[in-house]
Amino acid sequence: MATKYLKGLAGLWAVWIFCSSSVVITRFQFASGISNLFGIKNPDAILVLQRMWWIVDRAYHVLEFTILSALLLQGFQLFQRRPFLLLPTILACGALDELHQAIVNFPAGHTYDVFIDTIGACIALWVYVRTQIKQDTLAASVI
């Protein structure tokens, strides 16, 4: 895929993150939505869903920022030449996202989410660096 399309996708994904952080879903709304979707009536199961919300929300943060990081790594030569610049960039993006969340709905913004977002960047960076090492090893072995 051409680099310009990846840049556009990275921009669209950043807009998605910004827009999705405007919508705050509580653990009660999460449990209610899942229980209605699957027809769950058991109060104990609904309680489990309420407790699962925290894990699901953090996993969503990681996924969002893993995708953003992968798009940045593949779409921008700056990050291809200096991949570890991705970490402070994602840290700043995560901080701005949480600031935005705090402005939109004060109790929803959490500082620890910034570090959860950075875990997503670390995952993408790890995959990218491992792939580059394997490509370099294969290229060296062919010569």
C-alpha positions in Angstrom: 0.0 0.0 0.0 1.3 3.4 -0.9 2.7 5.6 1.9 0.3 8.4 1.2 -2.6 6.1 1.9 -1.1 4.9 5.1 -0.6 8.5 6.2 -4.3 9.2 5.4 -5.3 6.1 7.3 -3.2 7.2 10.3 -4.9 10.5 10.2 -8.3 8.9 10.0 -7.5 6.5 12.8 -6.3 9.5 15.0 -9.7 11.2 14.3 -11.4 7.9 15.3 -9.5 7.8 18.6 -10.4 11.5 19.3 -14.1 10.9 18.5 -14.3 7.6 20.4 -12.8 9.3 23.5 -15.8 11.7 23.4 -18.1 8.8 24.2 -17.9 7.5 27.7 -19.3 4.1 28.4 -19.8 3.2 32.0 -19.4 -0.3 33.4 -23.2 -0.4 33.8 -23.8 0.6 30.2 -21.3 -2.0 29.0 -22.9 -4.8 31.1 -26.4 -3.8 30.0 -25.4 -3.6 26.3 -23.7 -7.0 26.4 -26.5 -8.7 28.4 -29.1 -7.3 26.0 -27.1 -8.3 23.0 -26.8 -11.9 24.1 -30.0 -12.2 26.2 -28.2 -12.7 29.5 -30.6 -12.4 32.5 -28.6 -13.9 35.3 -27.6 -11.1 37.8 -24.3 -12.9 38.6 -23.4 -12.9 35.0 -24.3 -9.2 34.7 -22.1 -8.5 37.7 -19.2 -10.3 36.0 -19.7 -8.2 32.9 -19.6 -5.1 35.0 -16.3 -6.2 36.5 -14.9 -7.2 33.0 -15.5 -3.6 31.7 -12.2 -2.3 33.1 -10.2 -5.0 31.3 -12.2 -4.6 28.0 -11.7 -0.8 28.2 -7.9 -1.1 28.7 -7.7 -3.7 25.9 -9.5 -1.3 23.6 -6.9 1.4 24.5 -4.1 -0.9 23.7 -5.7 -2.0 20.4 -6.4 1.6 19.3 -2.8 2.8 19.9 -1.3 -0.4 18.5 -3.1 0.3 15.2 -2.1 4.0 15.3 1.5 3.1 16.0 1.6 0.5 13.2 0.2 3.0 10.7 2.7 5.6 11.8 5.6 3.2 11.6 4.6 2.1 8.1 3.5 5.5 6.7 6.1 7.9 7.9 9.8 7.7 7.0 10.8 9.5 10.2 9.5 6.6 12.2 11.0 4.1 9.8 14.5 5.7 10.2 14.1 6.4 14.0 11.4 4.0 15.2 11.9 4.8 18.9 10.6 8.3 18.3 7.3 6.6 18.2 7.2 6.2 22.0 7.3 9.9 22.9 4.9 10.7 20.0 2.3 8.1 21.3 2.9 9.3 24.9 1.9 12.8 23.7 -1.0 11.6 21.7 -2.3 9.5 24.7 -1.9 12.5 27.0 -3.8 14.7 24.6 -6.5 12.1 24.3 -6.9 11.8 28.1 -6.9 15.6 28.4 -9.7 15.7 25.8 -11.6 13.0 27.8 -11.2 14.9 31.0 -12.6 18.1 29.3 -15.5 16.2 27.8 -16.4 14.2 30.9 -14.1 14.9 33.8 -14.2 11.5 35.6 -13.4 9.7 32.4 -9.9 10.9 31.9 -7.2 8.9 33.7 -3.4 9.4 33.6 -2.8 5.7 33.8 -4.5 5.3 30.4 -1.7 7.2 28.9 0.7 4.4 29.9 -1.8 1.8 28.7 -1.8 3.6 25.3 2.0 3.4 25.3 1.8 -0.3 25.8 0.1 -0.4 22.4 3.0 1.6 20.9 5.5 -0.8 22.5 3.7 -3.8 20.9 3.7 -2.2 17.4 7.3 -1.1 17.9 8.4 -4.6 19.0 6.7 -6.2 16.0 8.3 -3.6 13.6 11.8 -4.0 15.0 11.6 -7.8 15.0 10.4 -7.7 11.4 13.3 -5.4 10.4 15.8 -7.7 12.2 14.5 -10.7 10.3 14.5 -8.9 7.0 18.1 -7.7 7.6 19.1 -11.2 8.5 17.5 -12.7 5.4 19.1 -10.0 3.2 22.5 -10.7 4.7 22.2 -14.4 4.3 21.3 -14.1 0.6 24.5 -12.1 -0.1 
